[in-house]
Amino acid sequence: MFALSAVSAMDARPASVPRAKRWPVTGEPALAIPGLTVVLQPRPSNGCKKVSDLLPQNLTCVAKTRITAVTSSRITAAELQQLRQFVVLTIGGLS
């Protein structure tokens, strides 16, 4: 399992709060909640070697100073939007 850290221009936190959102990424389907997971198909742009799941229910925040390496791997805008919607569902923001 590895983690996807997302830092974007749409981050609601001010620059004085140096945090990044992190979601675990797993290739183990048993760790995913069906219907509440962003499925990543392997693509050169996302760095996945096999079908993997982003786990929005395990969202955490980490200090940007703890991020020691940045890769060129990216998810699509649609995958990020889906991930954000699942986070809102996870915390009960939508019914």
Backbone atoms as SQL, in Angstrom:
CREATE TABLE atoms (id INTEGER PRIMARY KEY, chain TEXT, resi INTEGER, resn TEXT, atom TEXT, x REAL, y REAL, z REAL);
INSERT INTO atoms VALUES
  (1, 'A', 1, 'MET', 'N', 0.852, -1.165, 0.000),
  (2, 'A', 1, 'MET', 'CA', 0.000, 0.000, 0.000),
  (3, 'A', 1, 'MET', 'C', 0.897, 1.227, 0.000),
  (4, 'A', 2, 'PHE', 'N', 0.501, 2.227, -0.748),
  (5, 'A', 2, 'PHE', 'CA', 1.218, 3.486, -0.736),
  (6, 'A', 2, 'PHE', 'C', 0.198, 4.599, -0.634),
  (7, 'A', 3, 'ALA', 'N', 0.644, 5.832, -0.498),
  (8, 'A', 3, 'ALA', 'CA', -0.285, 6.938, -0.310),
  (9, 'A', 3, 'ALA', 'C', -0.170, 7.942, -1.438),
  (10, 'A', 4, 'LEU', 'N', -1.293, 8.495, -1.806),
  (11, 'A', 4, 'LEU', 'CA', -1.361, 9.585, -2.761),
  (12, 'A', 4, 'LEU', 'C', -1.505, 10.856, -1.956),
  (13, 'A', 5, 'SER', 'N', -0.612, 11.793, -2.149),
  (14, 'A', 5, 'SER', 'CA', -0.735, 13.089, -1.497),
  (15, 'A', 5, 'SER', 'C', -1.231, 14.086, -2.529),
  (16, 'A', 6, 'ALA', 'N', -2.204, 14.861, -2.149),
  (17, 'A', 6, 'ALA', 'CA', -2.777, 15.830, -3.073),
  (18, 'A', 6, 'ALA', 'C', -2.569, 17.238, -2.547),
  (19, 'A', 7, 'VAL', 'N', -1.901, 18.021, -3.311),
  (20, 'A', 7, 'VAL', 'CA', -1.741, 19.432, -3.011),
  (21, 'A', 7, 'VAL', 'C', -2.192, 20.154, -4.260),
  (22, 'A', 8, 'SER', 'N', -3.211, 20.972, -4.134),
  (23, 'A', 8, 'SER', 'CA', -3.744, 21.615, -5.325),
  (24, 'A', 8, 'SER', 'C', -4.017, 23.082, -5.073),
  (25, 'A', 9, 'ALA', 'N', -4.198, 23.804, -6.151),
  (26, 'A', 9, 'ALA', 'CA', -4.512, 25.225, -6.057),
  (27, 'A', 9, 'ALA', 'C', -5.885, 25.434, -5.427),
  (28, 'A', 10, 'MET', 'N', -6.716, 24.403, -5.437),
  (29, 'A', 10, 'MET', 'CA', -8.057, 24.527, -4.875),
  (30, 'A', 10, 'MET', 'C', -8.078, 24.167, -3.388),
  (31, 'A', 11, 'ASP', 'N', -6.898, 23.974, -2.790),
  (32, 'A', 11, 'ASP', 'CA', -6.815, 23.648, -1.375),
  (33, 'A', 11, 'ASP', 'C', -7.393, 24.800, -0.565),
  (34, 'A', 12, 'ALA', 'N', -8.315, 24.514, 0.332),
  (35, 'A', 12, 'ALA', 'CA', -8.981, 25.554, 1.118),
  (36, 'A', 12, 'ALA', 'C', -8.103, 26.119, 2.235),
  (37, 'A', 13, 'ARG', 'N', -7.025, 25.442, 2.545),
  (38, 'A', 13, 'ARG', 'CA', -6.164, 25.907, 3.632),
  (39, 'A', 13, 'ARG', 'C', -5.295, 27.070, 3.163),
  (40, 'A', 14, 'PRO', 'N', -5.077, 28.056, 4.045),
  (41, 'A', 14, 'PRO', 'CA', -4.180, 29.150, 3.675),
  (42, 'A', 14, 'PRO', 'C', -2.731, 28.663, 3.591),
  (43, 'A', 15, 'ALA', 'N', -1.906, 29.422, 2.906),
  (44, 'A', 15, 'ALA', 'CA', -0.501, 29.035, 2.729),
  (45, 'A', 15, 'ALA', 'C', 0.232, 28.903, 4.065),
  (46, 'A', 16, 'SER', 'N', -0.258, 29.562, 5.094),
  (47, 'A', 16, 'SER', 'CA', 0.390, 29.485, 6.405),
  (48, 'A', 16, 'SER', 'C', 0.170, 28.140, 7.091),
  (49, 'A', 17, 'VAL', 'N', -0.731, 27.328, 6.556),
  (50, 'A', 17, 'VAL', 'CA', -0.986, 26.001, 7.106),
  (51, 'A', 17, 'VAL', 'C', -0.436, 24.984, 6.108),
  (52, 'A', 18, 'PRO', 'N', 0.832, 24.603, 6.269),
  (53, 'A', 18, 'PRO', 'CA', 1.479, 23.739, 5.266),
  (54, 'A', 18, 'PRO', 'C', 1.116, 22.266, 5.410),
  (55, 'A', 19, 'ARG', 'N', -0.053, 21.911, 4.929),
  (56, 'A', 19, 'ARG', 'CA', -0.501, 20.530, 5.014),
  (57, 'A', 19, 'ARG', 'C', -0.914, 20.028, 3.636),
  (58, 'A', 20, 'ALA', 'N', -0.838, 18.718, 3.480),
  (59, 'A', 20, 'ALA', 'CA', -1.293, 18.061, 2.252),
  (60, 'A', 20, 'ALA', 'C', -2.252, 16.952, 2.646),
  (61, 'A', 21, 'LYS', 'N', -3.247, 16.724, 1.802),
  (62, 'A', 21, 'LYS', 'CA', -4.181, 15.623, 2.044),
  (63, 'A', 21, 'LYS', 'C', -3.548, 14.348, 1.509),
  (64, 'A', 22, 'ARG', 'N', -3.778, 13.240, 2.219),
  (65, 'A', 22, 'ARG', 'CA', -3.226, 11.947, 1.792),
  (66, 'A', 22, 'ARG', 'C', -4.307, 10.887, 1.808),
  (67, 'A', 23, 'TRP', 'N', -4.326, 10.094, 0.748),
  (68, 'A', 23, 'TRP', 'CA', -5.233, 8.958, 0.662),
  (69, 'A', 23, 'TRP', 'C', -4.413, 7.714, 0.394),
  (70, 'A', 24, 'PRO', 'N', -4.673, 6.633, 1.131),
  (71, 'A', 24, 'PRO', 'CA', -3.990, 5.380, 0.810),
  (72, 'A', 24, 'PRO', 'C', -4.445, 4.848, -0.547),
  (73, 'A', 25, 'VAL', 'N', -3.522, 4.221, -1.238),
  (74, 'A', 25, 'VAL', 'CA', -3.796, 3.544, -2.503),
  (75, 'A', 25, 'VAL', 'C', -3.399, 2.084, -2.297),
  (76, 'A', 26, 'THR', 'N', -4.285, 1.172, -2.655),
  (77, 'A', 26, 'THR', 'CA', -4.002, -0.239, -2.445),
  (78, 'A', 26, 'THR', 'C', -4.363, -1.062, -3.677),
  (79, 'A', 27, 'GLY', 'N', -3.695, -2.148, -3.834),
  (80, 'A', 27, 'GLY', 'CA', -4.032, -3.117, -4.870),
  (81, 'A', 27, 'GLY', 'C', -4.795, -4.290, -4.292),
  (82, 'A', 28, 'GLU', 'N', -5.167, -4.186, -3.017),
  (83, 'A', 28, 'GLU', 'CA', -5.900, -5.245, -2.321),
  (84, 'A', 28, 'GLU', 'C', -7.388, -4.892, -2.265),
  (85, 'A', 29, 'PRO', 'N', -8.214, -5.501, -3.115),
  (86, 'A', 29, 'PRO', 'CA', -9.645, -5.182, -3.136),
  (87, 'A', 29, 'PRO', 'C', -10.344, -5.374, -1.793),
  (88, 'A', 30, 'ALA', 'N', -9.852, -6.257, -0.955),
  (89, 'A', 30, 'ALA', 'CA', -10.487, -6.508, 0.340),
  (90, 'A', 30, 'ALA', 'C', -10.442, -5.284, 1.252),
  (91, 'A', 31, 'LEU', 'N', -9.535, -4.352, 0.992),
  (92, 'A', 31, 'LEU', 'CA', -9.421, -3.146, 1.817),
  (93, 'A', 31, 'LEU', 'C', -10.354, -2.033, 1.355),
  (94, 'A', 32, 'ALA', 'N', -10.955, -2.190, 0.200),
  (95, 'A', 32, 'ALA', 'CA', -11.827, -1.163, -0.373),
  (96, 'A', 32, 'ALA', 'C', -13.278, -1.390, 0.032),
  (97, 'A', 33, 'ILE', 'N', -14.015, -0.296, 0.160),
  (98, 'A', 33, 'ILE', 'CA', -15.450, -0.371, 0.409),
  (99, 'A', 33, 'ILE', 'C', -16.145, -0.242, -0.950),
  (100, 'A', 34, 'PRO', 'N', -16.842, -1.288, -1.387),
  (101, 'A', 34, 'PRO', 'CA', -17.513, -1.226, -2.698),
  (102, 'A', 34, 'PRO', 'C', -18.440, -0.011, -2.790),
  (103, 'A', 35, 'GLY', 'N', -18.367, 0.689, -3.906),
  (104, 'A', 35, 'GLY', 'CA', -19.210, 1.860, -4.117),
  (105, 'A', 35, 'GLY', 'C', -18.679, 3.124, -3.469),
  (106, 'A', 36, 'LEU', 'N', -17.556, 3.042, -2.762),
  (107, 'A', 36, 'LEU', 'CA', -16.994, 4.211, -2.084),
  (108, 'A', 36, 'LEU', 'C', -15.481, 4.254, -2.305),
  (109, 'A', 37, 'THR', 'N', -15.091, 3.867, -3.502),
  (110, 'A', 37, 'THR', 'CA', -13.674, 3.768, -3.828),
  (111, 'A', 37, 'THR', 'C', -13.445, 4.273, -5.243),
  (112, 'A', 38, 'VAL', 'N', -12.378, 5.018, -5.425),
  (113, 'A', 38, 'VAL', 'CA', -11.983, 5.439, -6.767),
  (114, 'A', 38, 'VAL', 'C', -11.053, 4.361, -7.305),
  (115, 'A', 39, 'VAL', 'N', -11.470, 3.715, -8.384),
  (116, 'A', 39, 'VAL', 'CA', -10.674, 2.650, -8.980),
  (117, 'A', 39, 'VAL', 'C', -9.734, 3.282, -10.006),
  (118, 'A', 40, 'LEU', 'N', -8.441, 3.004, -9.838),
  (119, 'A', 40, 'LEU', 'CA', -7.428, 3.513, -10.756),
  (120, 'A', 40, 'LEU', 'C', -6.983, 2.394, -11.685),
  (121, 'A', 41, 'GLN', 'N', -7.189, 2.588, -12.954),
  (122, 'A', 41, 'GLN', 'CA', -6.675, 1.648, -13.946),
  (123, 'A', 41, 'GLN', 'C', -5.197, 1.968, -14.157),
  (124, 'A', 42, 'PRO', 'N', -4.364, 0.969, -14.374),
  (125, 'A', 42, 'PRO', 'CA', -2.939, 1.238, -14.571),
  (126, 'A', 42, 'PRO', 'C', -2.696, 2.100, -15.814),
  (127, 'A', 43, 'ARG', 'N', -1.993, 3.196, -15.612),
  (128, 'A', 43, 'ARG', 'CA', -1.614, 4.106, -16.698),
  (129, 'A', 43, 'ARG', 'C', -0.236, 4.672, -16.376),
  (130, 'A', 44, 'PRO', 'N', 0.532, 5.003, -17.367),
  (131, 'A', 44, 'PRO', 'CA', 1.831, 5.624, -17.095),
  (132, 'A', 44, 'PRO', 'C', 1.692, 6.916, -16.281),
  (133, 'A', 45, 'SER', 'N', 0.610, 7.662, -16.502),
  (134, 'A', 45, 'SER', 'CA', 0.446, 8.944, -15.811),
  (135, 'A', 45, 'SER', 'C', 0.177, 8.801, -14.311),
  (136, 'A', 46, 'ASN', 'N', -0.432, 7.680, -13.877),
  (137, 'A', 46, 'ASN', 'CA', -0.711, 7.539, -12.443),
  (138, 'A', 46, 'ASN', 'C', 0.282, 6.630, -11.724),
  (139, 'A', 47, 'GLY', 'N', 1.153, 5.978, -12.461),
  (140, 'A', 47, 'GLY', 'CA', 2.193, 5.158, -11.844),
  (141, 'A', 47, 'GLY', 'C', 1.738, 3.807, -11.335),
  (142, 'A', 48, 'CYS', 'N', 0.459, 3.464, -11.510),
  (143, 'A', 48, 'CYS', 'CA', -0.036, 2.172, -11.033),
  (144, 'A', 48, 'CYS', 'C', 0.392, 1.059, -11.984),
  (145, 'A', 49, 'LYS', 'N', 0.828, -0.042, -11.409),
  (146, 'A', 49, 'LYS', 'CA', 1.231, -1.202, -12.211),
  (147, 'A', 49, 'LYS', 'C', 0.079, -2.193, -12.364),
  (148, 'A', 50, 'LYS', 'N', -0.938, -2.080, -11.493),
  (149, 'A', 50, 'LYS', 'CA', -2.121, -2.936, -11.558),
  (150, 'A', 50, 'LYS', 'C', -3.319, -2.120, -11.119),
  (151, 'A', 51, 'VAL', 'N', -4.514, -2.649, -11.300),
  (152, 'A', 51, 'VAL', 'CA', -5.728, -1.953, -10.853),
  (153, 'A', 51, 'VAL', 'C', -5.591, -1.694, -9.357),
  (154, 'A', 52, 'SER', 'N', -5.819, -0.443, -8.975),
  (155, 'A', 52, 'SER', 'CA', -5.642, -0.044, -7.577),
  (156, 'A', 52, 'SER', 'C', -6.840, 0.779, -7.128),
  (157, 'A', 53, 'ASP', 'N', -7.013, 0.877, -5.826),
  (158, 'A', 53, 'ASP', 'CA', -8.127, 1.621, -5.248),
  (159, 'A', 53, 'ASP', 'C', -7.612, 2.741, -4.362),
  (160, 'A', 54, 'LEU', 'N', -8.189, 3.944, -4.536),
  (161, 'A', 54, 'LEU', 'CA', -7.963, 5.050, -3.613),
  (162, 'A', 54, 'LEU', 'C', -9.001, 4.907, -2.507),
  (163, 'A', 55, 'LEU', 'N', -8.592, 5.044, -1.278),
  (164, 'A', 55, 'LEU', 'CA', -9.481, 4.797, -0.137),
  (165, 'A', 55, 'LEU', 'C', -9.855, 6.109, 0.548),
  (166, 'A', 56, 'PRO', 'N', -10.959, 6.744, 0.140),
  (167, 'A', 56, 'PRO', 'CA', -11.325, 8.045, 0.705),
  (168, 'A', 56, 'PRO', 'C', -11.672, 7.990, 2.186),
  (169, 'A', 57, 'GLN', 'N', -12.084, 6.836, 2.667),
  (170, 'A', 57, 'GLN', 'CA', -12.442, 6.728, 4.085),
  (171, 'A', 57, 'GLN', 'C', -11.207, 6.808, 4.982),
  (172, 'A', 58, 'ASN', 'N', -10.026, 6.751, 4.399),
  (173, 'A', 58, 'ASN', 'CA', -8.785, 6.812, 5.171),
  (174, 'A', 58, 'ASN', 'C', -8.024, 8.113, 4.921),
  (175, 'A', 59, 'LEU', 'N', -8.740, 9.171, 4.554),
  (176, 'A', 59, 'LEU', 'CA', -8.114, 10.475, 4.328),
  (177, 'A', 59, 'LEU', 'C', -7.410, 10.943, 5.599),
  (178, 'A', 60, 'THR', 'N', -6.197, 11.403, 5.444),
  (179, 'A', 60, 'THR', 'CA', -5.457, 12.026, 6.542),
  (180, 'A', 60, 'THR', 'C', -4.792, 13.281, 6.004),
  (181, 'A', 61, 'CYS', 'N', -4.284, 14.080, 6.894),
  (182, 'A', 61, 'CYS', 'CA', -3.492, 15.237, 6.502),
  (183, 'A', 61, 'CYS', 'C', -2.101, 15.059, 7.071),
  (184, 'A', 62, 'VAL', 'N', -1.126, 15.555, 6.339),
  (185, 'A', 62, 'VAL', 'CA', 0.258, 15.430, 6.762),
  (186, 'A', 62, 'VAL', 'C', 0.951, 16.764, 6.498),
  (187, 'A', 63, 'ALA', 'N', 1.904, 17.099, 7.343),
  (188, 'A', 63, 'ALA', 'CA', 2.682, 18.314, 7.129),
  (189, 'A', 63, 'ALA', 'C', 3.464, 18.176, 5.832),
  (190, 'A', 64, 'LYS', 'N', 3.444, 19.210, 5.014),
  (191, 'A', 64, 'LYS', 'CA', 4.160, 19.160, 3.743),
  (192, 'A', 64, 'LYS', 'C', 5.652, 18.915, 3.959),
  (193, 'A', 65, 'THR', 'N', 6.161, 19.294, 5.106),
  (194, 'A', 65, 'THR', 'CA', 7.578, 19.074, 5.389),
  (195, 'A', 65, 'THR', 'C', 7.911, 17.593, 5.522),
  (196, 'A', 66, 'ARG', 'N', 6.912, 16.742, 5.740),
  (197, 'A', 66, 'ARG', 'CA', 7.146, 15.297, 5.844),
  (198, 'A', 66, 'ARG', 'C', 7.158, 14.612, 4.486),
  (199, 'A', 67, 'ILE', 'N', 6.768, 15.311, 3.454),
  (200, 'A', 67, 'ILE', 'CA', 6.801, 14.742, 2.105),
  (201, 'A', 67, 'ILE', 'C', 8.233, 14.898, 1.603),
  (202, 'A', 68, 'THR', 'N', 8.892, 13.772, 1.426),
  (203, 'A', 68, 'THR', 'CA', 10.317, 13.803, 1.085),
  (204, 'A', 68, 'THR', 'C', 10.600, 13.602, -0.396),
  (205, 'A', 69, 'ALA', 'N', 9.609, 13.177, -1.151),
  (206, 'A', 69, 'ALA', 'CA', 9.823, 12.959, -2.581),
  (207, 'A', 69, 'ALA', 'C', 8.534, 13.267, -3.334),
  (208, 'A', 70, 'VAL', 'N', 8.677, 13.806, -4.501),
  (209, 'A', 70, 'VAL', 'CA', 7.546, 14.111, -5.366),
  (210, 'A', 70, 'VAL', 'C', 7.763, 13.365, -6.675),
  (211, 'A', 71, 'THR', 'N', 6.728, 12.701, -7.131),
  (212, 'A', 71, 'THR', 'CA', 6.821, 11.964, -8.395),
  (213, 'A', 71, 'THR', 'C', 6.022, 12.701, -9.464),
  (214, 'A', 72, 'SER', 'N', 6.125, 12.239, -10.666),
  (215, 'A', 72, 'SER', 'CA', 5.343, 12.823, -11.753),
  (216, 'A', 72, 'SER', 'C', 3.978, 12.147, -11.893),
  (217, 'A', 73, 'SER', 'N', 3.672, 11.189, -11.032),
  (218, 'A', 73, 'SER', 'CA', 2.396, 10.476, -11.100),
  (219, 'A', 73, 'SER', 'C', 1.244, 11.412, -10.775),
  (220, 'A', 74, 'ARG', 'N', 0.176, 11.287, -11.531),
  (221, 'A', 74, 'ARG', 'CA', -0.991, 12.147, -11.356),
  (222, 'A', 74, 'ARG', 'C', -2.262, 11.349, -11.584),
  (223, 'A', 75, 'ILE', 'N', -3.340, 11.768, -10.892),
  (224, 'A', 75, 'ILE', 'CA', -4.656, 11.240, -11.207),
  (225, 'A', 75, 'ILE', 'C', -5.357, 12.292, -12.056),
  (226, 'A', 76, 'THR', 'N', -6.413, 11.883, -12.735),
  (227, 'A', 76, 'THR', 'CA', -7.134, 12.820, -13.596),
  (228, 'A', 76, 'THR', 'C', -8.011, 13.745, -12.759),
  (229, 'A', 77, 'ALA', 'N', -8.436, 14.825, -13.371),
  (230, 'A', 77, 'ALA', 'CA', -9.341, 15.761, -12.692),
  (231, 'A', 77, 'ALA', 'C', -10.645, 15.055, -12.308),
  (232, 'A', 78, 'ALA', 'N', -11.122, 14.168, -13.171),
  (233, 'A', 78, 'ALA', 'CA', -12.356, 13.424, -12.868),
  (234, 'A', 78, 'ALA', 'C', -12.163, 12.497, -11.675),
  (235, 'A', 79, 'GLU', 'N', -11.007, 11.840, -11.588),
  (236, 'A', 79, 'GLU', 'CA', -10.729, 10.958, -10.445),
  (237, 'A', 79, 'GLU', 'C', -10.627, 11.763, -9.159),
  (238, 'A', 80, 'LEU', 'N', -10.002, 12.937, -9.227),
  (239, 'A', 80, 'LEU', 'CA', -9.899, 13.794, -8.043),
  (240, 'A', 80, 'LEU', 'C', -11.274, 14.269, -7.599),
  (241, 'A', 81, 'GLN', 'N', -12.130, 14.653, -8.553),
  (242, 'A', 81, 'GLN', 'CA', -13.481, 15.085, -8.215),
  (243, 'A', 81, 'GLN', 'C', -14.271, 13.943, -7.573),
  (244, 'A', 82, 'GLN', 'N', -14.156, 12.752, -8.121),
  (245, 'A', 82, 'GLN', 'CA', -14.841, 11.590, -7.554),
  (246, 'A', 82, 'GLN', 'C', -14.319, 11.314, -6.144),
  (247, 'A', 83, 'LEU', 'N', -13.027, 11.416, -5.964),
  (248, 'A', 83, 'LEU', 'CA', -12.428, 11.201, -4.647),
  (249, 'A', 83, 'LEU', 'C', -12.977, 12.207, -3.632),
  (250, 'A', 84, 'ARG', 'N', -13.059, 13.458, -4.017),
  (251, 'A', 84, 'ARG', 'CA', -13.589, 14.494, -3.115),
  (252, 'A', 84, 'ARG', 'C', -15.047, 14.217, -2.764),
  (253, 'A', 85, 'GLN', 'N', -15.844, 13.783, -3.755),
  (254, 'A', 85, 'GLN', 'CA', -17.248, 13.470, -3.478),
  (255, 'A', 85, 'GLN', 'C', -17.363, 12.306, -2.502),
  (256, 'A', 86, 'PHE', 'N', -16.516, 11.299, -2.652),
  (257, 'A', 86, 'PHE', 'CA', -16.546, 10.162, -1.736),
  (258, 'A', 86, 'PHE', 'C', -16.112, 10.561, -0.330),
  (259, 'A', 87, 'VAL', 'N', -15.191, 11.506, -0.208),
  (260, 'A', 87, 'VAL', 'CA', -14.792, 11.994, 1.117),
  (261, 'A', 87, 'VAL', 'C', -16.000, 12.655, 1.789),
  (262, 'A', 88, 'VAL', 'N', -16.727, 13.469, 1.041),
  (263, 'A', 88, 'VAL', 'CA', -17.916, 14.129, 1.592),
  (264, 'A', 88, 'VAL', 'C', -18.940, 13.082, 2.021),
  (265, 'A', 89, 'LEU', 'N', -19.147, 12.061, 1.200),
  (266, 'A', 89, 'LEU', 'CA', -20.084, 10.990, 1.577),
  (267, 'A', 89, 'LEU', 'C', -19.606, 10.268, 2.835),
  (268, 'A', 90, 'THR', 'N', -18.297, 10.020, 2.913),
  (269, 'A', 90, 'THR', 'CA', -17.730, 9.304, 4.047),
  (270, 'A', 90, 'THR', 'C', -18.002, 10.031, 5.370),
  (271, 'A', 91, 'ILE', 'N', -17.900, 11.356, 5.353),
  (272, 'A', 91, 'ILE', 'CA', -18.090, 12.102, 6.595),
  (273, 'A', 91, 'ILE', 'C', -19.554, 12.506, 6.813),
  (274, 'A', 92, 'GLY', 'N', -20.420, 12.065, 5.900),
  (275, 'A', 92, 'GLY', 'CA', -21.853, 12.307, 6.074),
  (276, 'A', 92, 'GLY', 'C', -22.330, 13.655, 5.567),
  (277, 'A', 93, 'GLY', 'N', -21.597, 14.252, 4.650),
  (278, 'A', 93, 'GLY', 'CA', -21.960, 15.566, 4.126),
  (279, 'A', 93, 'GLY', 'C', -23.079, 15.542, 3.116),
  (280, 'A', 94, 'LEU', 'N', -23.345, 14.392, 2.514),
  (281, 'A', 94, 'LEU', 'CA', -24.434, 14.251, 1.552),
  (282, 'A', 94, 'LEU', 'C', -25.304, 13.080, 1.966),
  (283, 'A', 95, 'SER', 'N', -26.531, 13.135, 1.562),
  (284, 'A', 95, 'SER', 'CA', -27.421, 12.001, 1.881),
  (285, 'A', 95, 'SER', 'C', -28.033, 11.445, 0.631);
